[in-house]
Amino acid sequence: MALVCCLPLAAHANSLVSLQTTELTPAAASEVIRASARPAYNLGAQELGATLQPIASAEQDDARFVLAHDAAGQAVFLRRDAKTNWEPRAVPPFPLLPVAQSVGQSHVFFVSPDPAAGQLRLVAYHTITNTWAVLGTWPLVGTVETAAPSPNGFVVSTRDPAGKLHYTQAELISSKRGLKVVDYAVIATYLCVVAGIGLYFYLTGKKDPANFFVAGRRIPWWAAGLSLYATGTSAISYLAIPAKSYATNWLYLAQNVITFVGSIYVAFVIVPLVRRLNLISVYQYLEMRFHPTVRMMASLICIVQHLAGRMSVVLLLPALALSAVTGIGLTTTVLVMGVITTLYTFLGGMKAVIWTDVLQVFVMIGGALFAMTWMIHGAGGLGAVVHTALADHKTHMFDWSFDFSIPNVWTYVLLLIVGTLTWPQDQVMTQRVLSTKDDKAARSSLFMLTAIALPGSFLFFGLGTVLYAYYKAHPANLNPLLTTDQIFPQFIASDLPAGVTGLIIAGIFAASMATLSSNINSIATLVSVDFYERYAKRPTPAKSVRLAEWTTLLTGAAGTALALYLSTLDIRSLWDKFIELMALLGGGFSGIYALGMFTRRANWQGCVIGIIASIVFTVLTKFYTPLHVLMYAVVSTSACMIFGYLGSLFFPAPTQSLRGLTIFDQVKGGVPTDPAQLRAH
């Protein structure tokens, strides 16, 4: 029989964890220890050197951590991974028992006896910040006999002065912090405003395809630029980028810095080419340049990719993160974001999407700035944060090595090249450029995107660095039971005051809803333009808009329902497999844009060959090379372009006019894209 005694950690309440102790019978203790047993790791006699005696070890974060004693009997703590030899880490500040275990994604737990105070301490080492913290204490009666790992803690046996053995299980328990009334008020205000924007454009706008799909091509350049940024910054980025920077450094920021150089070429060469074709669906270009089947396949792949993958995950992953720390129900979060976003997208079309994006940028940025300011103050000021970041190399950005198994400068240069050559591939982004009034406004929207995206990238990567400095100063505030990706939500829930918490959550909602609304509207656009208007015998503008409205409702409902369904599955493995599949297909279809715009000889048969080659080479790269995942896009796009062009040489050259379809054949006037003409083609 077990007696339970809960000891809350009042001193570390910000971490939202408490230490629970349970008195066990000998039989129960043996069962817990047996169930928690892990394979032993035996260090070689000379693995640490002749002067060090290993005491305990554990694996965490793809590395081995060892507690040892040197010749003088002093404690030494060491780390080794696949790429480095043993290196010293922070020395434990307390004497530790010879037992260790990894907990969560970045902690190693130990037990520290303190006979003078009559207590035992649960001590945690944090592998990211290289710090030690006491997570809780419980009474020590007599002397410690043994200690063994148990779930999120240890089973410790002690012998009292009378000689009786006692078995105590000490484990860490996670809790959640409920939102306050003021938090709900802030979130509700934001949701009402975005719904109101949709209603406004529903009541004042015209129901025609140009308005619903490209906002009448009258969106100001600055609003289109802000919408481009909001669309590309989902809640996944809002949460994952700070988490990545917190756990590592700024290597991934280099991609944003380098690839934005390509926006200059895109603005002056590719955007005018695309705009002068008077497109609504970017896949219309593939039919004009190659063949109707290529257009249909590319459009269908895009619809499936956004509906079955991106939309549901954009809804689900932030909901999972918030529900883990705030107590907001996962289903409630998904439904609120899904229903409100679908509503304003249905009511206002592209105008509502873009103008809510503008609002959401300010909510996102404002929330991040509030959080960063609060963290800097809590970490000891800006000077302390900068000192910690520089001392621990957290702002390391550029890796000039030629090791393509890691993200380096040369990988990003190659991504810059292929990304620039294939820029029109993304309907969601291109649709915003097409919503401006002329080429000059379209170029300015891209420059606006660069002007806000670069500082925004530094903001979110900097947020992760400040999180690192904050938790290095307060390691006891960490919740070891949460994942590294939940570090920002943890801070939001445990360390921010009421009201500000609501603002940050509204920012996360804004990031999700901006991406979600863009995907919903783009899918509705593709269904109406690429399928109904292209293949219906007598399409009408009114029916096209009506179909788009129904598609908006169905798409929003399907994405929301799929997010709820995925919440019952192993979402991480499922998402990884889906991303791999989409990378195989998407890489090939992006390459055919480069074939179309930068060559006159490429034909539709070569496109098919290029797509097949792209899939083959990406699969070979994944399974038979050590290349970093970022290189997959380079490999797939390059394979499509090279083999697509070579394959085109075995078939007749294109016979249709290429006027306005390549960079060599641009015209100042627009190129007609009437559906009837395309059907005749």
Salt bridges, closest charged atoms under 4 A:
GLU31 OE2 - ARG34 NH2 2.63
GLU47 OE2 - ARG80 NH2 2.75
GLU59 OE2 - ARG64 NH2 2.85
ASP81 OD2 - ARG79 NH1 3.04
GLU87 OE2 - ARG79 NH1 3.45
ASP114 OD2 - ARG121 NH1 3.40
GLU145 OE2 - ARG159 NE 3.42
ASP160 OD2 - HIS166 NE2 2.83
GLU287 OE1 - ARG295 NH1 2.70
GLU287 OE2 - ARG534 NH2 2.69
ASP357 OD2 - ARG432 NH2 3.68
ASP392 OD2 - LYS472 NZ 2.66
ASP439 OD1 - ARG275 NE 3.31
ASP439 OD2 - ARG276 NE 2.93
ASP530 OD1 - ARG295 NH2 2.67
GLU549 OE2 - LYS207 NZ 3.17
GLU580 OE2 - LYS622 NZ 3.19
ASP665 OD2 - ARG600 NE 3.14
